[in-house]
């Protein structure tokens, strides 16, 4: 049985871990970039086949990163990709990109802000989580 746990929720960033039978099989980062596709994004399949007008009309891109310590098998990859694809409402102004990443030392760290920032750096995110007062943690988790 697969279960999903959101371990961090901020305004423009959410981090989940996906478990099967109590064992984490992957981390998933959803980042609201609040920006259009980059030139590099436009080279990705299927964007490279779309009209430039259609691509440029999209003003907000969500990046969904699936992170694991080794390549996921095809069944798990398809399941996670399909599940998280439904998290973003596609409109003519909003779309998303899903990429899979391997971070070999992923499970060697305690889950804390340092761990999150290392994960974000490894996926090429510009997002950095700053230290905040623990009294504010309860408010962040209730957005």
C-alpha positions as CSV (number, residue, x, y, z in Angstrom):
1,X,0.0,0.0,0.0
2,X,1.3,3.5,-0.9
3,X,0.9,6.4,1.4
4,X,1.7,10.0,1.1
5,X,3.0,12.4,3.9
6,X,3.5,16.1,3.5
7,X,6.5,16.9,5.6
8,X,6.8,20.6,4.7
9,X,4.4,23.1,3.5
10,X,5.4,26.7,2.7
11,X,3.8,29.3,0.5
12,X,5.6,28.3,-2.7
13,X,7.0,24.9,-1.7
14,X,5.8,21.6,-0.5
15,X,7.8,18.5,0.2
16,X,6.3,15.0,0.5
17,X,7.5,11.5,1.1
18,X,5.9,8.6,-0.5
19,X,6.0,5.3,1.4
20,X,5.1,1.7,0.7
21,X,4.5,-0.5,3.7
22,X,6.1,2.0,6.0
23,X,9.3,2.4,3.9
24,X,10.0,5.7,2.1
25,X,10.4,5.0,-1.6
26,X,10.7,8.6,-2.8
27,X,10.6,12.3,-1.8
28,X,8.6,14.7,-4.0
29,X,9.1,18.5,-4.1
30,X,6.4,20.7,-5.6
31,X,7.7,24.2,-6.2
32,X,5.6,27.1,-7.5
33,X,8.1,29.1,-9.5
34,X,5.7,32.0,-10.1
35,X,7.5,32.3,-13.5
36,X,7.0,31.1,-17.1
37,X,9.0,28.3,-18.7
38,X,12.7,29.0,-19.0
39,X,14.5,28.6,-22.3
40,X,15.9,25.3,-21.0
41,X,12.4,24.1,-20.2
42,X,11.2,24.8,-23.7
43,X,13.7,22.3,-25.0
44,X,12.0,19.4,-23.1
45,X,9.6,16.9,-24.6
46,X,6.7,17.7,-25.3
47,X,7.3,21.4,-25.0
48,X,9.8,21.4,-27.8
49,X,6.9,20.4,-30.2
50,X,4.5,23.1,-29.1
51,X,4.0,26.4,-30.7
52,X,6.0,29.2,-29.2
53,X,2.9,31.3,-28.7
54,X,1.2,28.6,-26.6
55,X,4.3,28.1,-24.5
56,X,4.8,31.8,-23.9
57,X,1.2,32.2,-22.9
58,X,1.9,30.1,-19.8
59,X,2.8,32.5,-17.0
60,X,3.2,30.2,-14.0
61,X,5.1,26.9,-13.9
62,X,5.1,24.4,-11.1
63,X,8.2,22.1,-10.8
64,X,7.5,18.7,-9.5
65,X,10.7,16.8,-8.6
66,X,10.7,13.1,-7.7
67,X,13.8,12.3,-5.7
68,X,15.1,8.9,-4.8
69,X,18.5,7.3,-3.9
70,X,18.3,5.0,-7.0
71,X,16.3,4.9,-10.2
72,X,12.7,4.1,-9.5
73,X,11.2,1.1,-11.3
74,X,8.8,2.0,-14.1
75,X,5.7,1.0,-12.1
76,X,6.6,3.3,-9.1
77,X,7.7,6.1,-11.4
78,X,4.5,6.0,-13.4
79,X,2.4,5.8,-10.2
80,X,4.1,8.8,-8.5
81,X,4.1,10.8,-11.7
82,X,0.5,10.2,-12.4
83,X,-0.5,10.9,-8.8
84,X,1.3,14.2,-8.6
85,X,0.3,15.3,-12.0
86,X,-3.2,15.8,-10.5
87,X,-1.9,18.2,-7.9
88,X,-1.6,21.1,-10.4
89,X,-4.6,22.6,-12.1
90,X,-3.6,23.0,-15.7
91,X,-5.0,26.1,-17.3
92,X,-4.0,28.2,-20.3
93,X,-1.8,30.2,-17.9
94,X,-0.5,27.5,-15.6
95,X,1.4,24.2,-16.3
96,X,4.0,22.0,-14.7
97,X,7.1,20.0,-15.3
98,X,7.9,16.7,-13.7
99,X,11.5,15.5,-13.5
100,X,13.1,12.6,-11.6
101,X,16.4,13.0,-9.8
102,X,18.8,10.6,-8.1
103,X,20.5,11.7,-4.9
104,X,22.6,8.7,-3.7
105,X,23.0,9.9,-0.1
106,X,19.3,10.9,0.2
107,X,18.6,8.8,3.2
108,X,21.9,9.5,5.1
109,X,20.7,12.7,6.7
110,X,18.3,13.7,9.5
111,X,15.2,15.4,8.1
112,X,15.6,19.1,9.0
113,X,16.1,22.4,7.2
114,X,19.7,21.5,6.2
115,X,18.3,18.3,4.6
116,X,15.6,20.2,2.7
117,X,18.1,22.8,1.4
118,X,20.5,20.1,0.3
119,X,17.7,18.4,-1.6
120,X,16.6,21.7,-3.2
121,X,20.2,22.4,-4.2
122,X,20.6,19.0,-5.8
123,X,17.5,19.5,-8.0
124,X,18.6,22.9,-9.1
125,X,16.0,24.9,-7.2
126,X,16.6,28.5,-6.5
127,X,14.5,28.1,-3.4
128,X,16.3,28.2,0.0
129,X,14.5,27.7,3.3
130,X,15.7,30.1,5.9
131,X,15.8,29.4,9.6
132,X,12.6,30.5,11.4
133,X,11.4,30.6,15.0
134,X,10.0,27.3,16.1
135,X,6.9,29.2,17.4
136,X,6.1,30.0,13.8
137,X,6.2,26.3,12.7
138,X,2.6,25.7,13.8
139,X,1.4,28.6,11.6
140,X,3.4,27.4,8.6
141,X,1.8,23.9,8.8
142,X,-1.7,25.3,8.9
143,X,-1.7,27.4,5.7
